[in-house]
Amino acid sequence: MRILITGGAGFIGSHVAERLLRDGHEVFILDDLNDFYSPALKVQNLAAVERAGTAVFFDCDIRNVERTRQIVEELSPGVVIHLAARGGVRQSLEQPLLYEEVNVRGTLTLLEASRAAQVQKFIFASSSSVYGVGSHLPFREDDRTQLPISPYAATKIAGEQMCFVYSHLYGIKVISLRLFTVYGPRQRPDLAIRKFAELMDAGREIQVHGEGTRRDYTYIDDIVDGVAASLHHDCSYVVFNLGSSSPVSLQTVIETLEQALDRKANIRRIPSQPGDVPVTYADISKARNSLGYDPCTPFHTGVQNFVKWYRLMQKERS
């Protein structure tokens, strides 16, 4: 299968690219290597992808309408896996206009390019953030998503809605995957597990907002399994939760890292952060029944795998 992955130099995208190359697919990566975090880390991710096989890379910002259209038209992929986005709730509070440009306009640019190139399937990486602060747990795909509490969440809702429009009007088969907190090797440095690991390892304090949150942490290999299964699911438009369905408290995250790193955390509590939901919890029965999605990595195992990668990365740097 001929597949274009946007954001393929990132944390999730590079793992997806590796898996699809090993599965024998023809893989193309579109990424602008922006400075949201160090571009050098993204170059390292691409090097890891290359060890799995050859993926053709295009340096392109999805806000560039003409260049994006040209690439999609030139490749004429059967599937676009759209992972490129500005991520993070807290950063979106500081740069809401940028998040709208990349996550909404960028998604629309890709959808329009896909329509013109007659792409058959469009897989969109949405987020558990779309559920906002809801009283119903676990989160189900048919829950209301009209009340986001961060610009990031609002952009993901908008992306889903534009995907539905293009499916309805132009017959593109669309799957929106609501990803719950993803962690594992090559995790972005701004995300909690990696950020805490680096601070704890350096003997520096970690900041805990309020009483801490509970997150449906999902190991990267399980997420990749769900993305890969989506390639073979026939639909017009459908939404799936991809999570572990096992929320983990922030205190458990810290204790698990302490054990894996053999370091004691120095914790400083600060006020709760606007935009953060207190808990995320995925109902994954729909993905399990339709995709055969079956996350199987226990949290402590996933953290141990992350720490092994982290230690190896440190060794290579020294």
N, C-alpha and C positions, 0 to 999 in steps of 0.2 A: 504494500500500500504506500502511496506517495503522501507524505504528511509534512505539513509546515507547523512548527512549534514557535509561537511568539513567546519571548521571555525565556528562551531555551538556554541562556547562559546563567539563569538564576538558580536558586536552591531547588525548587520543585521542577522547573523546566529541564535542568541538566539531568536529573534523575529519570525523568520521563524519556528524554532523548536516548539515554543509555539503554533503557529497557526496550524501547522500540527498535533500536539498532540491533540489539541481541535477538529480537524476535524476527529479524529479517526485513524490516520495513525500510523504505527509502526516506531518509529524514533530512529536513532542511530547518535551519534555525534563523529566526529573525530577532535581533536584540540590539539595543542602542548602547549597551555597556555604560549606562549613565552613572552618575556619582552619588546616587541615593545611598549606596555603600561602596566600598573600594572596588573600582573596576578591575583591579589586579585579582581580586577574589573570583570575579566572573571569568576572567581569563583562565584561572586555575580550574574552574568548573568545566570550561570548554575542553581543557586538556584531558580531564577525566572522561568526558564524552568521547573524545578521539580514541581513547584506549579501548572503547567498546566497538568502534567502527567509524566510518567516514560520514560526517554530517556536513553539508554545505552551509556555510555561515554567511548571513547578510547583515551588515551593520546598518540599521535603519530605525528611526524613531517612528512609532505608529501614528504620531501626529502629522507626519509628512504624507499628505494624501496622495500626491502623484507618485512618489517613490514606493509607497506601500502598494498602490494599485499596480504599478509596473512589476513588482516582484511577484505578487500573487498571480497576475496574468501570465508572466513568464513561466512560472512553475506549474500552474494549473494543478494544484494538489487535489487529491480526493477528499482530504480532511484537513481542517485547520484546528489546531489545539491552541486556544488563546489564553495564555498564562501571563502575558505581559501586563503589568499594572504598577501603579504606585501603591505600595502596601502600607498597612499600619494605621490604626485608629488615631493615635496621638499625633503623628506627623500630619495627618489630614486636618487636624484642628488648626495647625499653623499655616498650612498651604492649601486651603480648600479649592482655590482656582486651579492650581496645578493638578490636583486630583481629578477635578472635573475634566480638564483638558485631556489627560492621559486615559483615565478609566472610562469616561463616557464618550468623548469625541474619538478617542483612539479605537474604542470598540466599534463605534459606528463606521469609522473609516475601514476597518477590517471586514465588517459585514458587507459594506458596499463593494469592496474589492472582491469579496467572495461571491457575491451575487453576480458581478460582471464576469467572473472567471468560471461560473457555474460549479462552484465547490459543492460537493454533495452533502458533507457533514461539517458542522461547526460545534466544537466542544468548548464551552465557556467556563473559566474558573471563577465561580462566584465565591461567597464567603458566608460563614455562620453569622457574621455581623448583621446580615439582613434581618435577622429575627428580632433585633432590638431587645428591649426589656419586656419579655413576655412572662405571663404567669403560668403558662402551660409548659410543662416539662415531661418528657423530652421534646425537642423541637421536631415537628413534622413538616414535610414539604408543603402541605396544604394549610399551614398556619398563615395568619395575616403577616404581611411584611411591609405595611404602609407606615410604620412608625420607627424609622431608624434614629439612632441617637448620635451619629457621627457623620461627617461628610464622606468618609470612606464607605460606610455602610450604604449611604444614599447613592453613591456612584455605582455600587454593585447591584443595587435594586434597579437602577436605570439601565445598566448593562443587560440584566436579565430581560427587562421589558423590551429593549430594542431587539434582542435575540428572538423574542416571541413574534415581534412584528415581522421580522425578515423570514421567519419560518412560515408565518401565516400568509404573507403576500407573495413570497417567491419560492416556497417549497423547499427551502434549505432545512435539512434535518438538524435540529439543534438539541444539544444536551447541556444543561446548566448544572454544574457540579458545585454544590455548596460545601466548600472545604472547611473542616474544623481544624483547630490549632495544630499545624503540621510541625514536626520536629525530627531531628536526625542529623547524620553527617552532612556537612556543607550548609547547615542552617545559617540564615542571615544573622549578622552580628548584632542587629537591633532587637532580635527576638529573645524572649525571656531566658530560655535554657542556655543558649550560647552566651548571652550577656552576663548572666549570673555566674556561669562557669568561669569566664575570663576574669571577672571581678574577684570571685572567691579564690581563684588560683593565685591572684596577685596580692591577696591579703587585704583587699579593699572592701568597703562596706557595700551592701546591696540595699536598694530602696524598695520597700513594700508599701504599696498604696492602700491605705485603710486597713481593713481586716483581711485583705487578699481576696483573690478570685478563685473560682473553680472553672477549669477549662477541660474540654474534651480533647486532650492531647492525642494526636494520631501519628503513628510512625510513618516516615516517608515511604517505605516499601509498601505499606498497606494502601496509602493514597495512590501510588503508582499502579498498583493492581486494579484499583477502581477506574483510573483513567484508561488503562489498557483495555479493560472489559467494555468500556463505553464505545470503543471503536466498532464493536460487533453488535451493538444494540440498535435495533431498527425502531424508529419513532418519527414523529413529526416534530414535536417539542415536548421535552420532559425535564423535570428537575429531580436531582438525587442529592441526598445528604451523604457525604463521605466523612465519617468520623469513627471513633472507636466505641462510642456509646458507653464510655466509662469516665466520667468527669474526675479530675484530679485536683485537689486543693493546692494552693500555692505553697502551703507549709509542707505538703508531701513532696512537691517539686524540689524544694530546698533541701529537705532531708535526704532525698534520693541522690541529689547532686553531692551532698556532703559525703555520703558513703562511697559513691563512684570516684570522686576526686581525692578522697581522704583529706578533706579540708573542712574546717568549721566556718560556717557563714557568720559574718558580722552584719546584723540586720538593723536597719534604721527605718522606722515607720513614718510615713508621711501621709498627707491627706489623699483621699480618693481622687482619681483622675477623671475629669469629665469625659464622656464618650465611651467609657469602659462598661460593658455589661457584667453583672456579678457572676453569672454562670452561663456556660454553654454546654449543651447536652443533646447529642444527635440521636434521633430515632432512625436507625439504618435498615429497618425491615424492608422498605421499598427497594433500596439498592441491593440488599441481600437476595430478595426474591427475583428481581429483574436482571441483575448483573452477575449474580453469584459472588457478590462482594462479601468478604469474610475476614475482617481485620484480625490478625492473630498475634501481634507483637505486644506482650505485656509492657507496661510503662517502665518498670525497672530495667528490663532487657533493652528497650530502646535507648534509655539514658546511658546504659553501659556501652552500647554500640557507639553512641555519640561521643562519649568520653574517650573511647579507643581511637576514634578518628581525630579527635581534638589533640590528644597526646602525640599522635603520629604527625599531625600538622606542625605542632610545636617543634618536634624533633627535626623535621625537614627545614624549618626556618633557622635553626641554630647551627 
